[in-house]
Amino acid sequence: QVQLVESGGGLVQPGGSLRLSCVASGFTFSAYWMSWSRQAPGKEREFVATISGAGSTTNYRDSVKGRFTISRDNAKNTVYLQMNSLKPEDTAVYYCNGFSTWGQGTLVTVSS
């Protein structure tokens, strides 16, 4: 059974940091690109970042470049999203996806 389970969301003040994790199971994790997307209230889901199977190639949406870092640990079947210098506009449900599968999402709220 293919499954993606996100964790690490929460409430953080502007300028703060969070690290999201996504644990994968049911497929050969290291063979697939993995991505993070987000959906803010009342808005469409949007791409945030992606990483190749070996972790050697990454890509980000412009608004998070220099603040967010995507990484993976293939030994742990886990992909991470380190988020620094968070802004209120980063508030959203963050989803992990790969192997044509989506996780359930984890809520990130940036507010003072």
N, C-alpha and C positions, 0 to 999 in steps of 0.2 A: 504494500500500500504506500503510495507516494504521499509524503506529508512534509509541510514546511511550518515550523512553529516559531513565531517571532516573540521576542521579549525585550525588556529594557526601556520601554516608554515610561512617561511620567510627566510631572509638572516641574518646570525649570524656569528660572528667571532669565530675562534677556541677558545675553552675554555668557550664559552658562553652557555646559556641555552635557551630552548624553551619549552612551554607546548602545546601539541596538544590536541584537544578535538574532540569527535565524538558523535553526538547526534543521537539517534536511534528512530525510530517510526514504528508502524505497527506490532509489535510483543511484547510478554511479556518479556521485556528486562532482568529482574532479573532472569529469568529461564535459561539463556544461557551464556555459555562462550563467551567472546569477545577477539579479538586479534588485534594486530598491526603487519603489515608487511611493507616491503619497497622494492622499486625497483630503483636501481641506473642506470644511463645511460649506456646502452649497456650490462646490466646484468639481470639475472633472478630475479624475485621477491623472497624475502626471509623472513622467520619468524623473528619477533623481540621480541614479548612478548605476553603473554596470561593471562587471569584472569578468575576465576570461577564466576558463577552467583552471589554468595554471597560475592565475593571479598576476600575470605579467602585463596585462593590458586593462586599463580602466578608462571610463568616460563618465563625465558629469554634466548635469544641466548647468548652464552658466551661473545661475543665481546661487549655487552652492559651492562653486569652485573656490578652492582656498580655505573653505570652512569645513567641508565634509570629506571624509576619507573612507572609501570602501576597501575592505580586505577580506581574506578568507583563510581558513585553516582546513585544508582538505583531510587532514588526519582526524579532525573532529567533525567533519561534515557541516561546518558552520561558516556562515558569511556574516560580516560585521558592517556596521555603519557608524563610524565615529563622527559625531556632530559637535562642532565647536562654534563659539561666537553665535549662538542661536538667537534668532530674531522672532518677534511675534508672528511674522508671516510664514515661519516654518511650522506653525501649528497645523497638525494634520494627523490622520491615521496613516501610518507607514506600513507598507506591505513589501514582503519579500516575494520574489518570483523566479522561477526557473523550471526547466523540464515541463513547460506548459502548465505549471501548477502555481497557485497563489496561496500564501498563508492567510491567516485570519486577520492579521493586522495588529499593530500596537499603537496606542494613542500617545502622541507627543503634544504637550501644551506648553507654550512659551508665553509666560505672563508674569507681571510683577504683582 
